[in-house]
């Protein structure tokens, strides 16, 4: 596959059963072959997108001393600010050329789960930063719910199979700033080749060149969304749960050509995580003689903790 397929969520949300099945088939085939789709028809309004980019650009322009006040020690970067170069891809020592912010779940009606999660960090300097972040989180979470409903049908599961696992799930909204490059990086990239940890990732800001996906022939292909599209990919949790039927594809953010070093890049992924108690045991429907069980049983919480250690965000 040389190009990321495009699908329209309005097909799935329509009352036309043929259109709904068309969407299920298209997204299922895309995730089995390349692990990525570009999605139209999501729930993000243009005004909200504009407001979010304005807020995050203003935040990242704050003095480093101000931003570092929001870097919370001892929580593996799960909330608030994570400074430049602190995160590295699995298996790499070089830190990625980025800084970022984490919004986490806004728990509803579950005091025990609220205790499990770290509280969101309030930015005092920007009046609308947290409210805009929260609304974006909600709209991406809503979009992700319907994508997962389509995938449940593709996997011959009940349509709402994932709903209980993602309600109050441990999802993360991560506005990322890739600052201008001031000198030739020796080995570091804006985001080194990696797979995502979670169920699915919804990415804002893939409209320009930079994001690349590795297809099954080992070729790197550009993943460029239209202005009204989100790029959505399978994460390792969903790949594991489906015995690699749905592919978690390696991807990266390349450094720009030298003439573009002076420009910042912004992207905003939403990492859809389930509640930590979800069992990622391989689905029986994804095991057969040709596809024996590939993964040991594990919960989403334990899998996440393992990966945070590998990324250097928590201590081993």
N, C-alpha and C positions, 0 to 999 in steps of 0.2 A: 504494500500500500504506500502510495507516494503523497497522499493528501489526507488531511483530517476530515472525516465525514461531518456534514452539517445536518442537524435535526431540529424540529420545531415542537416545543412542548405544547403549543396550542392544539396540535393533533391529538396528543394524549388526553388533554383536558376537554376535548370536544365530546359531544354526545353521539358522534358518528363512530360506530364500533369498528368499521373498516379503517378509519384514520387512526384510531387508538391502537389497533393491532399493527398497523404500518409502523407507528412510532416504536412499539415494543420490539418489533423485528429489526428495525434499522439500528436502534441503540444497542440491542443485544449483539447483533453481528459486528458492530463497530468495536464493542468492548471485548469481543472474543478475538478480533483480528489485530487491532492497534491499541486498544485501551483508552482512547481519547475520542471525544466528540466536541463539536462546536454547537452550542445550544441557543436557539432563538426562543422567544416567547416566555422568558423568565419573568420574575416578579419585581425586578429592580426598575424603578422609574428613572428617567433621565435626570430629573432634578435631584434625586437622592444621590446618584452617581457623581454629579457635579459637586454637590455639597461635600461628599466624602473626600474626593480628591483635594478640594480646597482645604479641608481640615487637616488632612494628613501632611500635605505639603507645608502648611504653616507649622505643624508640630515638628517635622524633621528639620525645619529651618531654625528652630530654637537653638540657643547655645548648648553645647554638649554638656556643660555643667548642670543646666536645667533638665535636660533629658535624663541624665544619669540619676537624678533624684527619683525617677520612676522605675529604676532597675532594681527589682526586689531580689535580694540574695536568698538562696536556699530553696527556690521553688522551680528550678529547672527552666526558667524563662516562660512559665505557663501563663503569666499575666504581666501586663505592663511592657516596659521597654527592654529590648535586647540590643546591646551596642555593637558597633561595626566589627566584623571579623570573628565574633564569638562562636557562631555555629559553623560546623563543618559537615560535609556529607559523610555518610557511613564509609569507613575505611580510609578516610583522608585526614591528613594532619593540618593542611592549610585551611584557614577559616575563609568562608565565603565573603565576597566583597559587598556586604549589605548590612543594614541595620533595620530593625523592624519593631512593631508593636503587636501585642496580643490582647484582643478582646476574647473573653470566655463566655460560658453559658450564663444566661440570666434565668435562674431556676424558678420554676413555678410550682407551688403547692407540694413541696417535698423538702421539709426541713433537714432531714438526715442527709440527703444528697447535697443540699446547700453547704452542709458542714464539710463534705468530702472535697468540694471544689475550692480553689483559692478565689477570694473576692476579686472583682474587677477593680482596676486602678483608675481613680478619677484624676484627670488632668485639670489642674486649677487655672492654668493660664489661658485655656481656650473654652469659652462658655458652651459651645455647641458640639465639641469633639465627642463626648461620651454619648450624647443623645443620637447623633448621626451614626456613630458606630453601632449602637444598639439596634437601630432601625434597619441598617444594612444587614446585620447579623440575622435578624428575624426574616428578612425577605430571601436571603440566600438559604437559610434553613428550610423555609417553605418550598423553595424551588427544589432543593435536594430531596425533600420528602417524596415529591412526585416522580423524580428520576428513579429513586429506589423502589417506588411502587411499580414502575414499568419493569425494572430489573427483576423484581419478585415474580412477575408474570412470566418473564422470559425464562426464569429458572423453575417454572411450574410450581411456584409457591403461592400461598394465598396473597392477594394483592397488598394487604396491609401488614405483611409479615414483619417488615422492618420498623413499623411505626412505634411500637412500644420500646424498642431499643434506642431509637434516636430522640424520643421525647425526653427533654432535659439531658440529652447526651453531652459528652465532654468535648464538644466541637470548639474550634478556634477560628477566629477571623484575624488574619495577619496582614495588615498593611506593611509593605516592604519598600524601602528606599535603597536603590543602588546609586551611591554618590558618583559624581564625576571621577574618572580615573586620572590621577595626577602623575603616575610613573608606571612604566611597563611592569605588569604583574609577572613574577617569575613562574609560578605554577597555579596561582589562585584564579578562580573564575567567579563571576557574579553569583552563580549557583552551580556547583559541580554536579556531575551526573548522579542522579539518585532516583529512588522510588519513594512515593509517599507512604506514610504509616497507616493511614485511616481507611474508612470505607470508600468515600469518593471525595475529590477535591473540585471545588468550583472556583475558577480563576477569572478575576477581573483584570484588565490591563494587558491582554495578549494581542493587542491590535497592531503592534509593531514587531519588527524582526528581533530575535533574541532567544525566545523559547524554542527549543528543538526537542523532538521526540525520536527515539531510536526504534525503527521498525524491526520486524523479525529477521530481516536480512542483514541487520547490523548497521543500516544506513541511518544517518541523522537527517530528519526532514523538518522543515520549518513548520511551526504550529502558529498560524496567524488567524485570529478571529475577526469577523466583521464588526462594525461599530456596535451593532445591537446583539452581539453574541457573547456568551460566556464559554470558556474552554473548560470542559469537565472530564476528569480522568479517574480511573479505578485506582484505589490505594491497596496497600499490601494486606490490610485486614479483609477486604472483600475478596481479593484474589485467593487468600488462604481459605476463607470460608467456602469458596466455590471450587476448591482443588485446582486453582489456576485456570479454570474455564474462562473466567473474566480476567483479563490481563492487566496487571500493574506494570506499566511500561516505564522504563528508564527515560528520564528527561533531564534537561539542563537549561541554564540561561547563559548563553555565550557572552564573552566580553565583546563590546562593539568594535568596529574598525577604528583605527587611531584617530581619524578625523572626527569621530563622534565621542571621543573620550570625555570631552568637556560637558556632556549632557547627563543629567540625572535620568534614571528610569524608575518608574513606580509600578508595582503590581500588587494585587490584593487577592490572595487565595483564601478561600473558606474551607477549612479541613473538617469534613463531616465525620465526627467520631460518635460511636454509640456510648451508652452507659458502660461503666467499667465491668459490670457483672455479665455482659453479653458473652456467651460462649462462641468462640470462633471455630469450634469443631467443624470439620469438613462435612458439608451437607451430603446425606446419603444419596441424593439424586445426582450428585456429581462424581460418584464413584462407580466404576464398572471394570470389566476385565482389561480394557485397554487403558484405563485411567485409574490405577490403584491409588489409595489414599497417600498423599504426599506429605502431610503435615501432622504434627502431634497436636493433641487437644490443648487449648490455652484460652484464657479469658482475654477480653479486649484490654482490661486494665493491666494485666501482667505483660501483655505484648507491648503496650505503650511504654511501660517502665523500662523494658529491655532496650527498646529503640532509643529512648531519651539518653540512656547511658552510652549507647553506641555513637550518638551524635555529639557527645561531649557536653550536654546540657545539664546532666546530673552526674554525681560521682558514682563510680562503680562499686 
